Amino acid sequence: MSGTEPLGAIDRLIQELNRLPGIGPKTAERLAHHLLAASRVQVMALAEALRAIKDNIRRCQQCCNLTEGELCAICRDPRRDPALLCVVEQPRDVTALERSHTYRGLYHVLHGRLAPLENVGPEQLTIPQLLQRVQKGGVREIIMATNPTLEGDGTALYLSSLLAQSGVTLTRLARGLPSGSVLEFANNQMLADALEGRRAF
């Protein structure tokens, strides 16, 4: 016989769980054995939830956030200020900012940040959609809410250069956020202070 023996079902599950961010080999093994011990109903419910996110979740046609419809709930909300646009790196950043209960404008989700060393350039981000939104008119201010990291700051600077002649006011979050941190892990008051204390870019 030659070649390696194909993985069994348990080993395959451990291998797939181990691919998830923050899940090491030991945790993957514990999760796999937890699923083995769980009832079939529980495991099938998890499998159905995983299938549903791949089948039903798409990008909002306006802000590129994740949604099940053409527009996300925030873009559909008539109480939001459409002239105020907050640019974030990831959908989870929208969730973090919404928890602060401070911001009442709309968002634009880039789905990443410029990272040349990881081969992430402007073409991998939703920059064209952002420029189209601004060109349509009606946007008064854009808040650069990229993470206060080297890549996040570089992304914000790149976007500001593209938007410099648009006539739109460009601001960035106040540096109540520690340098090198990410929005996802900031507490609600810190995010509220950063939004309210934003300054000209």
C-alpha positions as CSV (number, residue, x, y, z in Angstrom):
1,M,0.0,0.0,0.0
2,S,1.2,3.5,-0.7
3,G,0.1,7.0,0.3
4,T,-1.5,8.1,3.5
5,E,-4.6,6.5,4.9
6,P,-7.7,8.8,4.5
7,L,-8.8,10.6,7.6
8,G,-11.7,9.1,9.6
9,A,-14.8,11.1,10.3
10,I,-13.6,12.3,13.8
11,D,-10.2,13.2,12.6
12,R,-11.7,15.1,9.7
13,L,-14.0,17.0,12.0
14,I,-11.0,17.9,14.3
15,Q,-9.0,19.1,11.3
16,E,-11.8,21.3,10.1
17,L,-12.5,22.8,13.6
18,N,-8.8,23.5,13.9
19,R,-8.9,25.7,10.8
20,L,-11.2,28.2,12.7
21,P,-9.5,31.3,14.1
22,G,-8.6,30.9,17.8
23,I,-9.2,27.2,17.8
24,G,-6.0,25.1,18.5
25,P,-5.7,21.4,18.2
26,K,-6.7,20.6,21.8
27,T,-9.8,22.9,21.6
28,A,-10.7,21.4,18.3
29,E,-10.5,17.9,19.8
30,R,-12.7,18.9,22.8
31,L,-15.3,20.5,20.5
32,A,-15.4,17.4,18.3
33,H,-16.0,15.1,21.3
34,H,-18.6,17.5,22.6
35,L,-20.4,17.3,19.2
36,L,-20.1,13.5,19.3
37,A,-21.8,13.4,22.8
38,A,-24.5,15.9,21.8
39,S,-27.9,14.7,20.5
40,R,-28.5,14.4,16.8
41,V,-31.0,17.3,17.0
42,Q,-28.4,19.6,18.5
43,V,-25.8,18.7,15.9
44,M,-28.2,18.9,13.0
45,A,-29.3,22.4,14.3
46,L,-25.7,23.5,14.1
47,A,-25.2,22.0,10.7
48,E,-28.4,23.8,9.5
49,A,-27.2,27.1,10.9
50,L,-23.9,26.8,9.1
51,R,-25.7,25.9,5.9
52,A,-28.1,28.8,6.2
53,I,-25.3,31.4,6.6
54,K,-23.7,30.2,3.3
55,D,-27.0,30.1,1.5
56,N,-28.8,33.2,2.8
57,I,-26.2,35.8,3.9
58,R,-25.0,38.3,1.3
59,R,-23.6,41.8,1.2
60,C,-26.0,44.7,1.5
61,Q,-26.3,46.4,-1.9
62,Q,-25.7,49.8,-0.3
63,C,-23.2,49.5,2.6
64,C,-21.7,46.0,2.0
65,N,-22.6,44.9,5.5
66,L,-23.9,41.3,5.9
67,T,-27.6,40.8,5.5
68,E,-30.2,38.3,4.4
69,G,-32.0,40.8,2.1
70,E,-31.0,43.3,-0.5
71,L,-30.5,46.0,2.1
72,C,-29.4,45.6,5.7
73,A,-31.6,46.7,8.6
74,I,-29.5,49.8,9.2
75,C,-29.7,51.0,5.6
76,R,-33.5,50.4,5.7
77,D,-34.0,52.4,8.9
78,P,-35.5,55.8,8.0
79,R,-34.3,57.3,11.3
80,R,-30.7,57.0,10.3
81,D,-28.9,60.1,8.9
82,P,-27.9,59.2,5.2
83,A,-25.5,62.2,5.0
84,L,-23.2,60.7,7.7
85,L,-21.1,57.7,6.6
86,C,-18.9,55.7,8.9
87,V,-16.2,53.5,7.1
88,V,-15.2,50.4,8.9
89,E,-13.0,47.4,8.1
90,Q,-15.3,44.5,8.9
91,P,-19.0,43.7,9.7
92,R,-18.1,43.0,13.3
93,D,-17.0,46.6,13.6
94,V,-20.5,47.7,12.8
95,T,-21.8,45.6,15.6
96,A,-19.2,47.1,18.0
97,L,-20.1,50.7,17.1
98,E,-23.9,50.0,17.3
99,R,-23.4,48.8,20.8
100,S,-22.2,52.2,21.8
101,H,-25.7,53.6,21.0
102,T,-24.1,56.9,19.9
103,Y,-23.9,56.8,16.1
104,R,-27.0,57.4,14.0
105,G,-25.6,57.6,10.5
106,L,-25.0,54.8,7.9
107,Y,-22.0,52.6,7.4
108,H,-19.7,51.4,4.6
109,V,-17.9,48.1,5.2
110,L,-14.6,47.6,3.4
111,H,-14.3,43.9,4.2
112,G,-10.6,44.3,5.1
113,R,-7.8,46.8,5.1
114,L,-4.8,47.5,2.9
115,A,-2.1,45.0,3.8
116,P,0.6,44.8,1.0
117,L,2.5,42.1,2.9
118,E,-0.6,39.9,2.8
119,N,-1.3,40.8,-0.9
120,V,-4.4,42.8,0.1
121,G,-4.7,45.8,-2.2
122,P,-7.5,48.3,-3.1
123,E,-9.0,45.8,-5.6
124,Q,-9.8,43.4,-2.7
125,L,-11.8,46.0,-0.8
126,T,-15.2,47.6,-1.5
127,I,-13.6,51.0,-2.3
128,P,-15.3,51.4,-5.7
129,Q,-18.7,51.0,-4.0
130,L,-17.7,53.7,-1.5
131,L,-16.7,56.1,-4.2
132,Q,-19.9,55.5,-6.1
133,R,-21.9,56.3,-3.0
134,V,-20.1,59.6,-2.6
135,Q,-20.4,60.5,-6.3
136,K,-24.2,60.1,-6.1
137,G,-24.2,63.0,-3.7
138,G,-26.0,63.5,-0.3
139,V,-23.0,62.5,1.8
140,R,-21.9,65.4,4.2
141,E,-19.3,63.6,6.3
142,I,-17.3,60.4,6.2
143,I,-15.9,59.1,9.5
144,M,-12.8,57.0,9.0
145,A,-13.3,54.3,11.6
146,T,-10.6,51.9,10.5
147,N,-8.7,50.2,13.3
148,P,-5.9,52.2,14.9
149,T,-3.2,49.9,13.5
150,L,-0.5,50.5,10.8
151,E,-2.7,48.9,8.2
152,G,-5.9,50.6,9.4
153,D,-4.2,54.0,9.4
154,G,-2.7,53.3,5.9
155,T,-6.2,52.4,4.6
156,A,-7.7,55.6,6.0
157,L,-5.0,57.7,4.5
158,Y,-5.4,56.1,1.1
159,L,-9.2,56.6,1.2
160,S,-8.8,60.2,2.3
161,S,-6.5,60.9,-0.7
162,L,-9.2,59.4,-3.0
163,L,-11.9,61.6,-1.4
164,A,-9.9,64.8,-0.9
165,Q,-11.6,66.5,-3.9
166,S,-15.1,65.2,-3.2
167,G,-16.1,68.2,-1.0
168,V,-17.1,65.8,1.8
169,T,-15.9,66.5,5.3
170,L,-13.4,63.7,6.3
171,T,-13.0,62.9,10.0
172,R,-11.5,60.1,12.0
173,L,-12.3,58.6,15.4
174,A,-10.6,60.3,18.3
175,R,-7.6,58.4,19.7
176,G,-9.4,57.3,22.9
177,L,-8.7,54.0,21.3
178,P,-5.2,52.7,22.1
179,S,-2.9,52.4,19.1
180,G,-2.7,48.9,17.8
181,S,-6.1,47.9,19.2
182,V,-9.2,46.8,17.2
183,L,-12.8,48.2,17.4
184,E,-14.2,44.8,18.1
185,F,-12.7,44.6,21.6
186,A,-13.2,48.2,22.6
187,N,-15.8,48.9,25.3
188,N,-19.0,50.8,24.6
189,Q,-17.9,54.0,26.4
190,M,-14.6,54.1,24.7
191,L,-16.3,53.8,21.3
192,A,-18.9,56.4,22.2
193,D,-16.1,58.8,23.2
194,A,-14.2,58.1,20.0
195,L,-17.3,58.8,17.9
196,E,-18.2,62.0,19.7
197,G,-14.6,63.3,19.8
198,R,-13.8,62.6,16.2
199,R,-11.6,65.2,14.5
200,A,-10.9,66.4,11.0
201,F,-8.8,64.0,9.0
